[in-house]
Amino acid sequence: MVKCGFASSRKQAFEEYINKIPNADKYVHPKEAIQGILGAGGIPVLAHPFFGSGSSRIPVDNLRERVERLSGYGLLGIEAFYSDFDDDQIREALKIAQDLRLYVTAGSDYHGGNKKIPLGETGMERFFAGKVIRDDLPEVSGLGRFLSDVRKIRAS
């Protein structure tokens, strides 16, 4: 918006345009969002599962409860590999995905030069460093099922 002349600064762009979204204080219930994604033929996946509101983080026990509740609504996947997760968080997300038979996805959250995250950095490289990767590993099976099913959907 700044480059195109709509605002003189990022701050002004947020204050005058982005944060003035009508009904921004109203949220869609997760069940409604998941059902909408499923109804449109999509695959609902919980991104950044350890994030709460704002910058707060969700404890592991609460994460399991949250994902179990959302999977009851039809959630099909969880982002287990994310650039800001440590190995313990990745392991826990993978365990939850395995226990609930959820797809596993990966994301970098790269948004350009405003973050210190390289394009494509998901934590997978660090997590799997020095390990022999086989299709039958729990860490890989959810991701493999996700990719396989996406290919089937695209082919149909």
N, C-alpha and C positions, 0 to 999 in steps of 0.2 A: 504494500500500500504506500510505503514511503517512496519506493523507486518510481511508482506511477504517479506520484504527486497528490494522492488522496489525503495524506497526513505528513506532517513535518517531522515526526519521530515515531518510533515503535510505541512509546508510551501513549502518544496521542491516538494512534491507530487502535490500541486496545481500549482506551477510555471512550472514544467516540463511536467506534464501530463494533469491535469484537465483543466487548463486555455488555453492550446494549442489545443483546439478542432478546426479543420478546419471549416471555415465559422461561427464561434461562434458569429460574429457580425451581422449575417443575421437571421432575425426572420420570422416565419411563421405568416401570417396575421390571426387574430382571426377567421375571417369567414372561412378561409381555414382549420384551426385547428378544429373548431366546425363541419364543414362538413365532415372532415376526421373521427372524432369520431363517428358521426351519421352513416356514411357509413360503419363503422366497426361494427355497432350494439351496440355502447356504448351510455352512457348517459353523455353528456357534462355538467360539473358543474364548476362554477367559485369558485376556492378555494381562501381563504384569500382575500375576495373581497375589504377590505379597504386598501390593500397594493398597492402602486404604484411602481415606479421604485426604486430599492435599498431599502432604509429604509423609503422612503417617504410614507405618508398616504394620502388617498383620502378623501376629504370632502364629507359629506353625499349627498349634491346636485349633485356633480359630480358622485358619486357612482350610484345614480338612473339613470342618463343619460347613464352611461357606461353599466349598466345591461340591460336597455331598448334596447340599440344598439345591444348588444350581443344576447339578446333574439330574436331580429329580424333576426339574423344569424342562430338561432336554439338552442341557449343555453336553457337547460332544468332545471338547478338547481343552487343553490347558497349555499355556506357553511355559514350558519348563526351562527352556534356554533363553536367557535374556542378558543383555550386556551388563546390567547392574547387579546380577545375582552372583553370590559366592557359591562355592561347590556344595555346601550344606543345603542351601536353598534349592539348588538344582536337583540334588538327590531327593529332597523331600517332595518337590513337585513331581519328579519322576515316579516316586513311590505312590503318591496319590493317584497319578494317571494310571499306573499299573493296577492298583487295587480297584479302581473304578472303571477300568477298561476304556479310558479316555484317549483320544488322539494326543500326541505331543507335537507342539510347534516350537519354532525358534524365532526370535526377533531381535533386532539390534537397537531399535528406537533411534536410529540415525535420522536426524532432521537437518543436516547441513552443518556448517561450521560453528553453529552456536553451542554445540556440545562436544565434549572431548571423546567421542565415540567414533571409531573408524567405520566407514561404510561396511556393512556385513558382519560386524563383530557381534557375536551372540553369546559367547561364553562356551560354546561347544568345543572350540579349538583348545581352550585351556582345560576343560573338563576331560576331554578324551586324549590329551597329550600323553603319548607313550603307551596307550592301551591298544590292544588288538580289538578291532571292532567287528563283531559278528551280528548277523541278523537276529539271532535268538537272545541277545542280551536284553534285559528289561529296559535298559536305557535307550535302546534303539527300536524296540518292537513297536511302541506307540507312534513314533515318528514314521517308521516304515509303513504301518497300517494307514496313517494319514495320507502319506504320499501315494500309496497304492490306490486308495479309495478316491482321491482327487483325480488321479489319472483315469479311473473308470468313469467318473462323473463327466469329465471333459470329453471322453470318447463317445459318450451316449448322446 
